[in-house]
Amino acid sequence: MEIDSLKKTFFISPTFGSITFQQVFEKIIEFVKEEPTKNYSLIVGSDSFPGEETVFVTAIIIHRKGSGGRYFYRKIKYEKMNNLKLRIFTEASLSLEIAEALKKKLSENGVSRLPVEIHIDVGKNGATRILVKEVIKMIVGSGYIAVTKPDSFGATKVADRHTN
């Protein structure tokens, strides 16, 4: 997804309500500037819920290590998807799209020092264990840090909270 198409996309913030991708980016920069000497992680994670339609939620989290953070999310509905592999790869693709747009905005604004992690909803146990290597290769091959269960809270806690 290009930044131009993200201009029409709204994210929800528990703190700021409905905001644009540009505003999300500005809020991230403001948050970092509040305490610039702290360490930060910029996390993107997606999760899905298959119901009548399949709901995908992608979360952007700015984590100030040891001092909390802020998050923003967007919801997209697709037709019902029963195939687990397709859902997991769609989640990873949605996260990569947002991560790419963030990385581009960061480099344009001279803030490229923020590392971008992609949290994926796969782990060594459960139904997704057969997909772990493939999904990690997809994320790492795209130039990002891949974080899996049980550490992938961006997908398994934050995005998951908003799938219903």
CYANA upper distance limits for C-alpha pairs under 8 A (distance plus 0.5 A):
  1 MET  CA      5 SER  CA      6.99
  1 MET  CA      6 LEU  CA      7.55
  1 MET  CA     97 GLU  CA      5.73
  1 MET  CA     98 ILE  CA      7.73
  1 MET  CA    101 ALA  CA      7.95
  2 GLU  CA      6 LEU  CA      6.99
  2 GLU  CA     97 GLU  CA      8.17
  2 GLU  CA    101 ALA  CA      7.05
  3 ILE  CA      7 LYS  CA      6.94
  3 ILE  CA    101 ALA  CA      6.17
  4 ASP  CA      8 LYS  CA      8.26
  5 SER  CA      9 THR  CA      7.67
  6 LEU  CA     10 PHE  CA      8.45
  6 LEU  CA     20 THR  CA      8.41
  6 LEU  CA     21 PHE  CA      6.65
  7 LYS  CA     20 THR  CA      7.04
  7 LYS  CA     21 PHE  CA      6.68
  7 LYS  CA     22 GLN  CA      7.56
  8 LYS  CA     20 THR  CA      7.83
  9 THR  CA     20 THR  CA      6.70
  9 THR  CA     21 PHE  CA      7.16
  9 THR  CA     74 ARG  CA      8.48
 10 PHE  CA     18 SER  CA      6.70
 10 PHE  CA     19 ILE  CA      5.94
 10 PHE  CA     20 THR  CA      5.20
 10 PHE  CA     21 PHE  CA      7.01
 10 PHE  CA     74 ARG  CA      7.17
 11 PHE  CA     18 SER  CA      6.15
 11 PHE  CA     19 ILE  CA      5.85
 11 PHE  CA     20 THR  CA      6.49
 11 PHE  CA     21 PHE  CA      7.22
 11 PHE  CA     24 VAL  CA      8.07
 11 PHE  CA     72 PHE  CA      6.45
 11 PHE  CA     73 TYR  CA      5.62
 11 PHE  CA     74 ARG  CA      5.18
 11 PHE  CA     75 LYS  CA      8.47
 12 ILE  CA     16 PHE  CA      8.08
 12 ILE  CA     17 GLY  CA      5.87
 12 ILE  CA     18 SER  CA      5.05
 12 ILE  CA     19 ILE  CA      6.76
 12 ILE  CA     72 PHE  CA      5.94
 12 ILE  CA     73 TYR  CA      5.76
 12 ILE  CA     74 ARG  CA      6.69
 13 SER  CA     17 GLY  CA      5.28
 13 SER  CA     18 SER  CA      6.79
 13 SER  CA     19 ILE  CA      7.82
 13 SER  CA     71 TYR  CA      6.83
 13 SER  CA     72 PHE  CA      5.13
 13 SER  CA     73 TYR  CA      7.22
 14 PRO  CA     71 TYR  CA      8.12
 14 PRO  CA     72 PHE  CA      7.96
 15 THR  CA     70 ARG  CA      8.48
 19 ILE  CA     23 GLN  CA      6.43
 19 ILE  CA     24 VAL  CA      7.17
 20 THR  CA     24 VAL  CA      6.74
 21 PHE  CA     25 PHE  CA      6.75
 22 GLN  CA     26 GLU  CA      6.78
 23 GLN  CA     27 LYS  CA      6.57
 24 VAL  CA     28 ILE  CA      6.74
 24 VAL  CA     72 PHE  CA      7.64
 25 PHE  CA     29 ILE  CA      6.88
 25 PHE  CA    102 LEU  CA      7.94
 25 PHE  CA    105 LYS  CA      8.21
 26 GLU  CA     30 GLU  CA      6.63
 27 LYS  CA     31 PHE  CA      6.55
 28 ILE  CA     32 VAL  CA      6.83
 28 ILE  CA     62 ILE  CA      6.91
 29 ILE  CA     33 LYS  CA      6.63
 30 GLU  CA     34 GLU  CA      6.81
 31 PHE  CA     35 GLU  CA      7.90
 32 VAL  CA     36 PRO  CA      6.03
 32 VAL  CA     40 TYR  CA      8.10
 32 VAL  CA     64 ARG  CA      8.33
 38 LYS  CA     64 ARG  CA      7.24
 38 LYS  CA     65 LYS  CA      7.70
 39 ASN  CA     64 ARG  CA      6.56
 39 ASN  CA     65 LYS  CA      6.18
 40 TYR  CA     62 ILE  CA      7.40
 40 TYR  CA     63 HIS  CA      5.96
 40 TYR  CA     64 ARG  CA      5.16
 40 TYR  CA     65 LYS  CA      6.22
 40 TYR  CA    114 LEU  CA      7.22
 40 TYR  CA    115 PRO  CA      8.30
 41 SER  CA     61 ILE  CA      8.46
 41 SER  CA     62 ILE  CA      6.47
 41 SER  CA     63 HIS  CA      5.66
 41 SER  CA     64 ARG  CA      7.27
 41 SER  CA     65 LYS  CA      7.85
 41 SER  CA    114 LEU  CA      6.94
 41 SER  CA    115 PRO  CA      6.37
 41 SER  CA    116 VAL  CA      7.03
 41 SER  CA    117 GLU  CA      7.66
 42 LEU  CA     60 ILE  CA      7.79
 42 LEU  CA     61 ILE  CA      6.35
 42 LEU  CA     62 ILE  CA      5.26
 42 LEU  CA     63 HIS  CA      6.86
 42 LEU  CA    114 LEU  CA      6.94
 42 LEU  CA    115 PRO  CA      6.57
 42 LEU  CA    116 VAL  CA      5.32
 42 LEU  CA    117 GLU  CA      6.69
 43 ILE  CA     59 ALA  CA      8.40
 43 ILE  CA     60 ILE  CA      6.24
 43 ILE  CA     61 ILE  CA      5.47
 43 ILE  CA     62 ILE  CA      6.86
 43 ILE  CA     63 HIS  CA      8.05
 43 ILE  CA    116 VAL  CA      6.20
 43 ILE  CA    117 GLU  CA      5.27
 43 ILE  CA    118 ILE  CA      6.28
 43 ILE  CA    119 HIS  CA      7.37
 43 ILE  CA    154 GLY  CA      7.00
 44 VAL  CA     58 THR  CA      7.52
 44 VAL  CA     59 ALA  CA      6.12
 44 VAL  CA     60 ILE  CA      5.20
 44 VAL  CA     61 ILE  CA      6.87
 44 VAL  CA     95 SER  CA      6.29
 44 VAL  CA     98 ILE  CA      7.78
 44 VAL  CA     99 ALA  CA      6.93
 44 VAL  CA    116 VAL  CA      7.91
 44 VAL  CA    117 GLU  CA      6.79
 44 VAL  CA    118 ILE  CA      5.42
 44 VAL  CA    119 HIS  CA      6.62
 44 VAL  CA    154 GLY  CA      6.86
 44 VAL  CA    155 ALA  CA      8.21
 45 GLY  CA     58 THR  CA      6.15
 45 GLY  CA     59 ALA  CA      5.82
 45 GLY  CA     60 ILE  CA      7.31
 45 GLY  CA     91 GLU  CA      8.44
 45 GLY  CA     92 ALA  CA      8.41
 45 GLY  CA     95 SER  CA      6.21
 45 GLY  CA    118 ILE  CA      6.17
 45 GLY  CA    119 HIS  CA      5.14
 45 GLY  CA    120 ILE  CA      6.58
 45 GLY  CA    152 SER  CA      8.26
 45 GLY  CA    153 PHE  CA      8.50
 45 GLY  CA    154 GLY  CA      5.24
 45 GLY  CA    155 ALA  CA      4.79
 45 GLY  CA    159 ALA  CA      7.06
 46 SER  CA     56 PHE  CA      7.37
 46 SER  CA     57 VAL  CA      5.92
 46 SER  CA     58 THR  CA      4.68
 46 SER  CA     59 ALA  CA      6.64
 46 SER  CA     91 GLU  CA      5.68
 46 SER  CA     92 ALA  CA      7.40
 46 SER  CA     94 LEU  CA      7.52
 46 SER  CA     95 SER  CA      6.42
 46 SER  CA    119 HIS  CA      7.91
 46 SER  CA    120 ILE  CA      7.34
 46 SER  CA    121 ASP  CA      7.92
 46 SER  CA    154 GLY  CA      7.82
 46 SER  CA    155 ALA  CA      5.37
 46 SER  CA    159 ALA  CA      6.16
 46 SER  CA    160 ASP  CA      8.20
 47 ASP  CA     56 PHE  CA      6.31
 47 ASP  CA     57 VAL  CA      6.00
 47 ASP  CA     58 THR  CA      7.20
 47 ASP  CA     91 GLU  CA      6.51
 47 ASP  CA    120 ILE  CA      8.49
 47 ASP  CA    121 ASP  CA      7.12
 47 ASP  CA    155 ALA  CA      5.95
 47 ASP  CA    156 THR  CA      7.41
 47 ASP  CA    159 ALA  CA      6.07
 47 ASP  CA    160 ASP  CA      6.01
 47 ASP  CA    163 THR  CA      7.64
 48 SER  CA     54 THR  CA      7.17
 48 SER  CA     55 VAL  CA      5.88
 48 SER  CA     56 PHE  CA      4.83
 48 SER  CA     57 VAL  CA      6.69
 48 SER  CA     87 ARG  CA      7.59
 48 SER  CA     91 GLU  CA      7.54
 48 SER  CA    160 ASP  CA      7.66
 48 SER  CA    163 THR  CA      6.62
 49 PHE  CA     54 THR  CA      6.05
 49 PHE  CA     55 VAL  CA      5.71
 49 PHE  CA     56 PHE  CA      7.18
 49 PHE  CA    163 THR  CA      6.29
 49 PHE  CA    164 ASN  CA      7.56
 50 PRO  CA     54 THR  CA      4.75
 50 PRO  CA     55 VAL  CA      6.94
 50 PRO  CA     80 LYS  CA      6.78
 50 PRO  CA     81 MET  CA      6.83
 50 PRO  CA     82 ASN  CA      7.31
 51 GLY  CA     55 VAL  CA      8.12
 51 GLY  CA     80 LYS  CA      7.12
 52 GLU  CA     79 GLU  CA      8.19
 52 GLU  CA     80 LYS  CA      6.46
 53 GLU  CA     77 LYS  CA      6.82
 53 GLU  CA     78 TYR  CA      6.29
 53 GLU  CA     79 GLU  CA      5.32
 53 GLU  CA     80 LYS  CA      4.80
 53 GLU  CA     81 MET  CA      7.97
 54 THR  CA     77 LYS  CA      6.20
 54 THR  CA     78 TYR  CA      5.69
 54 THR  CA     79 GLU  CA      6.36
 54 THR  CA     80 LYS  CA      5.36
 54 THR  CA     81 MET  CA      6.43
 55 VAL  CA     75 LYS  CA      7.24
 55 VAL  CA     76 ILE  CA      6.34
 55 VAL  CA     77 LYS  CA      5.06
 55 VAL  CA     78 TYR  CA      6.92
 55 VAL  CA    163 THR  CA      6.58
 55 VAL  CA    164 ASN  CA      8.16
 56 PHE  CA     75 LYS  CA      6.18
 56 PHE  CA     76 ILE  CA      5.70
 56 PHE  CA     77 LYS  CA      6.70
 56 PHE  CA     78 TYR  CA      8.26
 56 PHE  CA     91 GLU  CA      7.52
 56 PHE  CA    163 THR  CA      7.13
 57 VAL  CA     73 TYR  CA      7.07
 57 VAL  CA     74 ARG  CA      6.10
 57 VAL  CA     75 LYS  CA      5.04
 57 VAL  CA     76 ILE  CA      6.94
 57 VAL  CA    159 ALA  CA      5.99
 57 VAL  CA    160 ASP  CA      7.80
 57 VAL  CA    162 HIS  CA      7.21
 57 VAL  CA    163 THR  CA      6.45
 58 THR  CA     73 TYR  CA      5.97
 58 THR  CA     74 ARG  CA      6.04
 58 THR  CA     75 LYS  CA      7.21
 58 THR  CA     91 GLU  CA      8.28
 58 THR  CA     94 LEU  CA      7.42
 58 THR  CA     95 SER  CA      6.90
 58 THR  CA    155 ALA  CA      8.28
 58 THR  CA    159 ALA  CA      6.40
 59 ALA  CA     71 TYR  CA      7.22
 59 ALA  CA     72 PHE  CA      6.10
 59 ALA  CA     73 TYR  CA      4.69
 59 ALA  CA     74 ARG  CA      7.18
 59 ALA  CA    154 GLY  CA      7.18
 59 ALA  CA    155 ALA  CA      7.84
 59 ALA  CA    158 VAL  CA      7.22
 59 ALA  CA    159 ALA  CA      5.81
 60 ILE  CA     71 TYR  CA      6.01
 60 ILE  CA     72 PHE  CA      5.71
 60 ILE  CA     73 TYR  CA      6.63
 60 ILE  CA    154 GLY  CA      8.21
 61 ILE  CA     69 GLY  CA      7.47
 61 ILE  CA     70 ARG  CA      6.28
 61 ILE  CA     71 TYR  CA      4.76
 61 ILE  CA     72 PHE  CA      7.01
 61 ILE  CA    154 GLY  CA      7.52
 62 ILE  CA     69 GLY  CA      5.94
 62 ILE  CA     70 ARG  CA      5.99
 62 ILE  CA     71 TYR  CA      6.81
 63 HIS  CA     67 SER  CA      8.28
 63 HIS  CA     68 GLY  CA      6.49
 63 HIS  CA     69 GLY  CA      4.80
 63 HIS  CA     70 ARG  CA      7.22
 64 ARG  CA     68 GLY  CA      5.97
 64 ARG  CA     69 GLY  CA      5.87
 73 TYR  CA    159 ALA  CA      7.61
 75 LYS  CA    163 THR  CA      8.15
 81 MET  CA     86 LEU  CA      8.03
 81 MET  CA     87 ARG  CA      7.23
 82 ASN  CA     87 ARG  CA      8.28
 83 ASN  CA     87 ARG  CA      6.84
 84 LEU  CA     88 ILE  CA      6.64
 84 LEU  CA    128 THR  CA      8.45
 85 LYS  CA     89 PHE  CA      6.66
 85 LYS  CA    128 THR  CA      8.50
 85 LYS  CA    131 LEU  CA      7.76
 86 LEU  CA     90 THR  CA      6.49
 87 ARG  CA     91 GLU  CA      6.62
 88 ILE  CA     92 ALA  CA      6.76
 88 ILE  CA    121 ASP  CA      7.80
 88 ILE  CA    122 VAL  CA      8.39
 89 PHE  CA     93 SER  CA      6.55
 89 PHE  CA    135 VAL  CA      7.54
 90 THR  CA     94 LEU  CA      6.61
 91 GLU  CA     95 SER  CA      6.77
 91 GLU  CA    120 ILE  CA      8.27
 92 ALA  CA     96 LEU  CA      6.65
 92 ALA  CA    120 ILE  CA      7.15
 92 ALA  CA    135 VAL  CA      7.75
 92 ALA  CA    139 ILE  CA      8.00
 93 SER  CA     97 GLU  CA      6.69
 94 LEU  CA     98 ILE  CA      6.98
 95 SER  CA     99 ALA  CA      6.55
 95 SER  CA    118 ILE  CA      7.25
 96 LEU  CA    100 GLU  CA      6.48
 96 LEU  CA    118 ILE  CA      8.04
 96 LEU  CA    139 ILE  CA      7.84
 96 LEU  CA    142 SER  CA      8.46
 97 GLU  CA    101 ALA  CA      6.86
 98 ILE  CA    102 LEU  CA      6.65
 99 ALA  CA    103 LYS  CA      6.50
 99 ALA  CA    116 VAL  CA      7.45
 99 ALA  CA    118 ILE  CA      8.14
100 GLU  CA    104 LYS  CA      6.64
101 ALA  CA    105 LYS  CA      6.77
102 LEU  CA    106 LEU  CA      6.53
103 LYS  CA    107 SER  CA      6.69
103 LYS  CA    112 SER  CA      7.54
103 LYS  CA    116 VAL  CA      8.10
104 LYS  CA    108 GLU  CA      6.71
105 LYS  CA    109 ASN  CA      6.73
106 LEU  CA    110 GLY  CA      6.59
106 LEU  CA    111 VAL  CA      5.43
106 LEU  CA    112 SER  CA      5.50
106 LEU  CA    114 LEU  CA      8.47
107 SER  CA    111 VAL  CA      6.45
107 SER  CA    112 SER  CA      5.40
116 VAL  CA    144 TYR  CA      6.92
116 VAL  CA    145 ILE  CA      7.33
117 GLU  CA    144 TYR  CA      6.50
117 GLU  CA    145 ILE  CA      5.25
117 GLU  CA    146 ALA  CA      6.63
117 GLU  CA    147 VAL  CA      7.50
118 ILE  CA    139 ILE  CA      7.80
118 ILE  CA    144 TYR  CA      7.16
118 ILE  CA    145 ILE  CA      6.54
118 ILE  CA    146 ALA  CA      5.66
118 ILE  CA    147 VAL  CA      6.65
118 ILE  CA    154 GLY  CA      8.45
119 HIS  CA    146 ALA  CA      6.57
119 HIS  CA    147 VAL  CA      5.24
119 HIS  CA    148 THR  CA      6.60
119 HIS  CA    151 ASP  CA      8.48
119 HIS  CA    152 SER  CA      5.12
119 HIS  CA    153 PHE  CA      7.42
119 HIS  CA    154 GLY  CA      6.02
119 HIS  CA    155 ALA  CA      6.07
120 ILE  CA    146 ALA  CA      7.55
120 ILE  CA    147 VAL  CA      6.63
120 ILE  CA    148 THR  CA      5.84
120 ILE  CA    149 LYS  CA      7.88
120 ILE  CA    152 SER  CA      6.50
120 ILE  CA    154 GLY  CA      8.38
120 ILE  CA    155 ALA  CA      6.34
120 ILE  CA    156 THR  CA      8.34
121 ASP  CA    148 THR  CA      6.91
121 ASP  CA    149 LYS  CA      6.95
121 ASP  CA    152 SER  CA      7.29
121 ASP  CA    155 ALA  CA      6.22
121 ASP  CA    156 THR  CA      6.49
122 VAL  CA    128 THR  CA      5.72
122 VAL  CA    129 ARG  CA      7.06
122 VAL  CA    131 LEU  CA      7.69
122 VAL  CA    132 VAL  CA      6.36
122 VAL  CA    148 THR  CA      6.17
122 VAL  CA    149 LYS  CA      6.34
123 GLY  CA    128 THR  CA      6.68
123 GLY  CA    129 ARG  CA      5.92
123 GLY  CA    132 VAL  CA      6.74
123 GLY  CA    148 THR  CA      6.16
123 GLY  CA    149 LYS  CA      5.18
123 GLY  CA    150 PRO  CA      7.49
124 LYS  CA    128 THR  CA      7.91
124 LYS  CA    129 ARG  CA      5.13
124 LYS  CA    132 VAL  CA      7.51
124 LYS  CA    149 LYS  CA      8.09
125 ASN  CA    129 ARG  CA      5.89
128 THR  CA    132 VAL  CA      7.12
131 LEU  CA    135 VAL  CA      6.65
132 VAL  CA    136 ILE  CA      6.58
133 LYS  CA    137 LYS  CA      6.63
134 GLU  CA    138 MET  CA      6.83
135 VAL  CA    139 ILE  CA      6.85
136 ILE  CA    140 VAL  CA      6.44
136 ILE  CA    146 ALA  CA      6.41
137 LYS  CA    141 GLY  CA      5.99
138 MET  CA    142 SER  CA      6.81
139 ILE  CA    143 GLY  CA      7.26
139 ILE  CA    144 TYR  CA      6.24
139 ILE  CA    145 ILE  CA      7.55
139 ILE  CA    146 ALA  CA      6.41
140 VAL  CA    144 TYR  CA      5.52
140 VAL  CA    145 ILE  CA      6.48
140 VAL  CA    146 ALA  CA      6.70
147 VAL  CA    151 ASP  CA      6.92
147 VAL  CA    152 SER  CA      5.84
148 THR  CA    152 SER  CA      5.45
149 LYS  CA    153 PHE  CA      8.26
149 LYS  CA    156 THR  CA      8.21
152 SER  CA    156 THR  CA      6.57
152 SER  CA    157 LYS  CA      8.49
153 PHE  CA    157 LYS  CA      5.34
153 PHE  CA    158 VAL  CA      6.87
154 GLY  CA    158 VAL  CA      5.64
154 GLY  CA    159 ALA  CA      6.73
155 ALA  CA    159 ALA  CA      5.48
155 ALA  CA    160 ASP  CA      6.65
156 THR  CA    160 ASP  CA      5.86
157 LYS  CA    161 ARG  CA      6.45
158 VAL  CA    162 HIS  CA      7.83
159 ALA  CA    163 THR  CA      7.28
